[in-house]
Amino acid sequence: MKKIVFIFLFFLLDSIFLYSQTPIPYQNFPIHADSVRWPFLKAGIPLIADLDKDGQKEIITTSLDYNSVLNPVLLLHVINSYGTNYPNFPKGYNEYIYDMASGDVNGDGYLEIVLRFTHSIDVIDRFGNRLPGFPINYTGGDLTTPRFVSLYDLDNDGKLEIIVSRFEEVSVFNFDGTLRAGWPKNIVGNARYNPAIGDIDGDGYAEIILNSFKFVNNIIDSASVTILKHNGDIFSPNWPKYFPLPYISWSSSPSLFINKNYPDSTFFLINLDSITASGTTQSWHRFLKYDIFGNILSSEYYFANHDFGTLVMGDINRDGRLEFATGTQFQTSQLSALDDDLNRLPGWPQNGGGEHWTTVAIGKLTSGNHLNIISNTWDAIPDGYGYIFSYNINGSQLTWSPLRPYGIVRGISIADLDNDGSVEIVATTLSNQGFYLYAWTIPGIPYTHEDFPWPQYGHDRYRTNQHGFIPPDEPVGIQPMNTNVPAEFNLYQNFPNPFNPATSIKFYIAKRGNVRLVVFDILGRELSALINESLNPGTYQVSFDGSGLSSGIYFCRLQSGNYINTMKMNLIK
């Protein structure tokens, strides 16, 4: 009897521990950032980046005077993790910023901010100064149409290219503002939202996947998906693919999964909306899963009162297969979770989905092994509070869901703002009181890129829409857990173990010195040097991704001075 009671108490305590991590307001937040302006469209979604490489991330966003009576009309905000304005910000503009990206454009080791304006493209450094060669004049087309900017090293030469579009055209600019050879390229109609970018055939050069459509005399004329090579050539004779009317790629980006070892299993997802001749959204939507050869792997139709957004992906239930999540916009928002074949999972749909230019997020918000689905909603009526929902894969809400910040939630991002290893949720909201910036931290929940897989819009600062892509200038190699000096060196067992495909490795460093952490196979061949640098005493955590490895036993070895320790890891796919 005692044993039964003990087991019951164990599971009760485990359940409480699993579901009781309630988000608490982050230090010095929320911030009333502007009493008149509101967060503006995509550029109002918080972009998170460490601009000055101090380990503390900055929040980048915009606010606009929709009545156009203020001067300047729009502000570019950069707010540090302490809740104060970053030096030289906010910066004012009298031109709309439609989209932003962040990367080390000029190769100086620091991140820049790339801005897509109505008529131009600009790049500014962390001090707010323009880079040589910018701004670039780039206008044309319908001024009310959303615009994008994305960053990628298309030809693997160590330099970032700037990818943009306007009506019937895609252009690629170099880091110095010059137009790249072979560009611009004509496409069918208008590519409204960010492409998916990545090396889909394993040749070392990236491709660009674009959804586009066009009207002729206010009637849908054609809609298509196109794949361009890094030099602007069509990827293969299989592209572009044209969609039968009335379905068009209206409100979302493609989402790309790349299998580096097996390019034939690479795929991407698109969402097609049903549109009448007058441009009014109807109620049926089609999700398509394509391989790179143009074959349809899965296709499903779903009913919704408004547009579905971009499909994001992650192994939510940790079964080795990807799941997908997306939502609809406005007051009748509807959040869906789908399996690997695009079938809606049991327990869905639920409330959530946000605006069509945002994406939902997938990440681990509990101490359990499974991931969660996080989404905002547009509705803030009648009490003036917006909603941020979080769900388990079965459609049940976490105990603290929803969060209820004041005002309509414009967009959310997930990050570790202060590099303490814990998860923060960041959101922008708008109300009749102006623009608010919210942040919450979740105690005891570690932040890793494996547990919060890119490319959720808020923390895919390159805007690639490529699952699992982490920019080379993202500080992800190692995360200091705390600065308490341990009494001795220690290498802990990786968690989870067995793992698929990613795991976290925690270790203690007792004395400053060079630390080398390597992974090798059962034959002793070194596969990855996770760390090879000088570290201060403290507790650290590093992630290892075994996506390109086969199932089996692997070893991790920690060495610092005379200390050497090795542990065994089990990869099961």
N, C-alpha and C positions, 0 to 999 in steps of 0.2 A: 504494500500500500504506500509506504514511504517513497519507494522508487517511482510509482505512478505520479505522486504529488510532485516529486522533484522534477520529473520530465515535464509535467504540466507547467510548473513555474519557470523552467528553463525556456520553453517555447513562448510563454507569456512575456518574459523579460526580453527575449530575442525579438518578438514582435514589436514591443514598445521601442526598443533600440532602433529597429529598422525603420519605423515610421514616425518617430517623434522629433526628427531634426527639423525644427521649424525655422524658416528664414527670419532673421532679425535685422532691423535697420542697420545699414553699414554706417561707420563713423562719419558724422557731419552731413549725412543725407537723411531726407530729401533736400534738394536745393530748388529754390524758386529762381530759376535762371533768367527769366524775362517776364515782365508783367504785361506786355503788350503783344509780343510776337509769339508764334506757335511753331512747333517742330514742322519742317517742310518735307512732305513726301518721303522718298527713299533716303534723302540726305538728313532727315530728322531722326533716323534710326541710329542709336549709339554705335559708333565704330570704336573699337578698343585697340590701342597700340601703345607700345613703350617707345615714345619718340626720342627720349634722351638717354636711354640705356641705363637707367638707374635702378631697374628692377620694379619700379612703380609704374603701372600703366596709366595712360591718359584716356579720357572719354572725349570723342570728337563727334560733334553733331551740329545742326543748323537750326535757326529759328527765323521765321519770315513774318513780316507785317503784311497780312493778306489784304488789308485795305489800302496799301501802297501810299500811305501818308507820311511815314517816317523816312528819315534820311540818316543813315542808309536803310534800305528796305530789309536786307537780310544780314544776319550775323553768323559767322563761323565760330563756334565755341570749341575751345579745348580746355577741359577741366581735369585737374589732376586728382589722384586718388584720395587726397585730403579734403576735396570738395571746394577748392579755390581755383580761380582762373589761372591757367598756365601763362607765363610771361608773354606779353605782346598779343594776347587774345582776351576777348573776342575781336575778330577782324570784321569790318563792315564791307558789304558789297551792294551795289545797285543792279545786280544781275542775279538771276535765280541759279542756285546750285542744285542740280538734279541728282547727282550721284557723286560718291567719293570712294577712293581706294587709298591704301597706304602701303608703301614698300620702299626699299632702298633704291631709289631710281638712279641716283648719280654715283653710286658705289662708294660713298664716303663712310659707310658703316652705320649710318643713322637713317631712320625712317623719314620719308617725306609724305606729304599729303597731296594726292592728285584730285583735282576738282573738275567736274564736268558742268560747265555753265551752259546757258542758253545759246550763246554765240561763240564760245571759246573753251579751250582746255588750259588749265593752269596747274603748275606744280610749285608748292611752297615747302621750305624746309621747316625745321622745328622752331626757328625763330620768326617764322611768318614771312621770310624773304623769298621772292621768286627765284627759281633756278634759271641760269642762262638758257636762252632759247624759248622761253615762255613769257607770256601766254601764246597759244596757237589759235589763230582765227579758224573756227570750225562751226559754221552755221548752215542753215538750210532745212527745209521741210517744215512740218507743222510745229509751231512753237509750243503747243500744249502737249505734245507727245513726250512721254517719258524717254529719257536718254540714259545711257549707261557709260561707265568707264571700268575697264578691267586691266589688270597687270599680269604679265607672264613673261618668263624667259623662253620665248617660242623656239629659238634655235640653239638653246643650251650653250650660249657663249658667256654666261655670267652677267649679262646685262638685261634689265627689265625693259620690255616693250609696253606701250600704252595702246590698248585696243578700244576703239570707239566706233560709233555708227551714226549715220543720219539716213534720211529717206533714200532707199535703194543703193546704199553704199556702206561698206565697212572699211575703216582705215586703221593702219598701224603706224605709230610714231615711235621714233627712237628716244633714248633717254635725254638727248640734247635738243629735242623738239623738232628734229628733221623727219620728214616723211620717209618711211622705210621703203626700200626698193621693191617694186612689184605691187605696191599699194597706191591708191585705194582699189577695191574690187566691188563690182556691182552685184547686188543680190536682188531677189524678188521682194519688193515692197519695203516695209519698215521692220527692223529688229528692235522691238520695244524694250526688251529686258536683257540683262547680262547673259552672255553666252556661257557654255560649258567649255573649259579649256584643259587640254592635257594630251600627253603622248599616247594616243589610243592604239597604235600599231607597234610600239616598242622600238622605233627606229632612232630615238634620241631627239626627235623634233616634235613639237606640240602641234595639235590641230585645234581648230575653233569650230564649235557646233552652235549654230544659230537657228532660232525660230523666227519666222518673218511672215508678213501678210501685206496685202495692199488692197485699197479700194479703187474702183473706177466708177465715177459718177455716183458715189455713195453706195455702191454695190460691191460686195466682196468679189474680187476678181480671181485671186489666187492666194494660197498659203502654202508654206513649205518649210522643210528643215534642210539646212545646207551644212556641209562640212568642208572647211577650207584648210589647206595645208599652211605651214608657217610662212610660205612665200606667196600665199594667195591663190594658188592653184586649187581646183576642185579635188577633193580627197580621192575620189574614184568615180568611175562612170555610174555607180549606183546612186549618186547624189546629184542634184537635190531630189528629195521625195516630196511630192505634192499631195495635199490632203483633199479628199472629196468634200465639197460644200455640203452643209453650212458650217463645218468645223474649221476653226482657225486657231493659231497659237497667239492668243490675245493677252493673257495676263500672267505669264510665268516664264521662267527660264528652264532650259534643259538641265537635268541633273546627271552627272557622269560618274560611273564606277569603272576604275581601271584595274585589271589584273595584270601586273607587270610580267608575271611568269607565263601567263596564257592569254595573249591578246585576243584570241578567239572567244574568250568568255567575258571580254569587256562589253559593257552595255551602257545605254543612257535612256533616260525617261523624259517624256514630254506630256504636257497636258493640253488638250484641245477643247475649246469652248464652242458651244453652239450659238451662232449669231444669225439674226435675221438680216434681210437686205438693208434695213435702216440702221443696223449696228446695235440693236438691243439684245442684251444677253438673254438667251433662252434657258431651259432648265436641265439640259443634258450635257454631260461632259465625258470625254473619252481620254483615258490614260493609256499610253503606249510605251512599251519597252522594246527598244531596237538594239540589235547588234551592229557592229561597225560595217557590216556588209549590206545593211539595209533590210534585213529580215526582221519581221515583227515577232518578238519572243512571247509577249503577253499583250492582251488588249482587254480593257474593261470599261463599261459605261456606268456612270453614276448620275443620279439626280441631285441637283442643288439649285437653290434660288438665286445664287450669285456665283461669281467666278471662283474656281479653285485656284490656289497659288502654286508655287513651285513645290515639287515633291522632294523632301529631304530624306536621307537614308541613314540607317544605322542598325547594328545587330541588337535590337532592343531586348530580346529575350535570351541572348547569348547562346543561340542554338547553332551558330555557324553560318546562318543565312541572313541576308539583309531584309529588314522591314522598311516601310516607307510611311511618311506622315505628311499631310497637307490639310489646308483648311480653306474655307470660303470667307468672304469679306462682308462687312457691314453688320447691321443689327441681327440678321438671320444667320450669323456665323455658324459654321458646322465643321468640326474637326474630325478627320478620319485617319485611321491607322490601317495599313494594308500589308499583306504578306508578300513574299518574294515573287508571287505570280500575280500581284495586284488585286487579290481578293481582299475584301474588307474583313478585318479580324473581328471575332466575337466581342461584343460589348461596345461597338462603335456604330454610328458616329456619336460624338459628344460636343459640348459647347466649346467654341474656340475657333481660331483661324485668322484673326486680324485682318489687315488690309492686303490687297492683291500684290503690292510690291514688297511686303514682308514675307518671311518664312517662319514656320514653326521651328522649334528647336528639339533636338534629341540629346539627352544627357543623363548622367547618374546623379540623382538628387537624394538618394537614400543610401544606407550602408549595405543594402542588398546587392546582389550581383547584376540584377537587371537594370536596364536604362529606363528613363521616363520620357514623356512627351510634354513639352512646355509650349504654351501658346497664349497670346493676348487676344482680346476681343475689341471690336469697335464700339460696342454698345456701352454707353454711360448714363442711360436714362432709367429711372427718373431722379436718382440721388446724386448724380455727378461723379460717381466713382467708377473707374474702369476695372477690368479683371485680368488677372494672369493666372491661367489654369495650369495644373500639372497632373498628369495621369500615369497610372500603371498600364502595362500593355493590355490588361483585360478590360480597360475602360473605367476602372475605379479611380477616384481622385485620391491624391495624398491628403493626409489629415488636415494640413494647413491650407489646402487649395480651396478657393482662389485667394491670391493676394489681391488687395483692393486699394490701389493708389488713387489719389484724387485726380479726376479728369479722364479723358479718353486716352487709352494707351496707344501711342503711335507705333512703338516697336520695342523689342527686347533683345538684349545681348547677354551672352554668358562668358565670364572671364574670371581670372584670378587677379584682381586689381592690384593687390599689394604684395604679390609673390610669396604669400605665406602658406601656399598649398591648398587653401580653401576656396570653395566655389562662391562667386558673387553673381547675382542676377541684376542687370542694369536695365532701366526702362525710361523712356521719355513719354510724357503725357501732356495733353493740352486741355485747357478749360477756359472759362470766362475770366479766370485770374491769370491767364498766360501759360507759360511753359515751365514745367517741373521736370527735374531729373531725379529719379529714384535709384537706390541701390540697396540690396539686401545681401547678407552673407549667410551661409548655411554651415554652422559649426560642425566640425567633425567629418565633413564630406570633402575629400580631396579633389582638386581639379587636375585632370590630365586630358590631353588631346584624344586619347583613346576612348575615354569615358564621355567626351563631348565632341563627337566626330564632326569635322568640318564637312560640308560647307554651309552651315546655317548662316544666313546673311549677316547677322550682327557680328560674328567673329571670323568670317572669311574676308579678311581685309584686302586680299587680292581680287576678290569677286570672281572666283574661278568656277564655282558650282561643281567642283570636282571632289567627290567623297574621299576623305583621307588625305587630301593634299595639305601639307603644312609648309608655308613659305620658308625658304632657306634662311631668312633673316628673322624668323620667329624664335624667341628664346625658350626652346622647349627641351633642351638636352637634360637639364637638371633643375630640380625645384628644392630650395632650402626649406625644410619643415620648421626648424627653429634654430636659434643661435645658442642654446644651452650647451655647454661643453660637456660631452660624455666622458665617462671615466675610462673607457676603452674603445677600441675599434670593434665594429660588429657589422656583419652582413646578414640581413634577415631573409627568410624564405620569401620568394616572390609571391604576389597575390594579384589575381587568382592563380591557383595552380592545382590541377591542369589549367591551361589557358588557351584561348583561341579568339583572335590572333594576337592580342596585346596583353601585357601584364606590367605590373609596377614592381620596382625593386627599391627597397629601403635600406639605408646603411648609415652607420655612425662613423664620424671622423674625430679622433681624439686629439690630433696634433696637425698643425698646418703643414702641408707638403703636397707633392704631386700625387694625384690619385688616378689610378687606372682601373676602369671597370670594363671588362670584355666578356663577350658571349662567344662560345665556341661549341662545335659539334662533338659527337661521341668519338670521332677520329682525331680530335685535338686541333682541328682547323679553325682559326679565328674567323668569325662571321661578322662581328660588329664591335668596334671600340666605342662604347656608349659614353665614356668619360676618359679624357686624358689631359688633365689640367690641374693646377694648384688650387686647393680648396682650403678654406678656413675651418676650424673645428666646428662641428655641428651635426645636425641630422638632415639627411638629404633623401630625395626620392627621384628616381629616374624611370622612364617608360621604355619598354622594348616591344617592338612590333614584329611579329613573326609571320606577316602576311605572305612573304615570299618563300617560306620554308615548308617542308613537309612535316607530317606528324612524326614525333619521336622525342628522344631525350636530348636535352641541351644543357650546357653548363655555363654558369656565370661566376667569374672570378674577380674579386676585389683585391687590389694590391696598393699599399702605401708604405713606403720605407720597408721595414722588415715584416710588416703585417701582410699575410696572404690568406685569403679564405675563399673557398669555392662551394657553390651550392648547385643542386640539380634542379632543372625545370622540365616540365612535361607539357609538350605542345600536342594537343589533340584536335584534329579537324574532322 
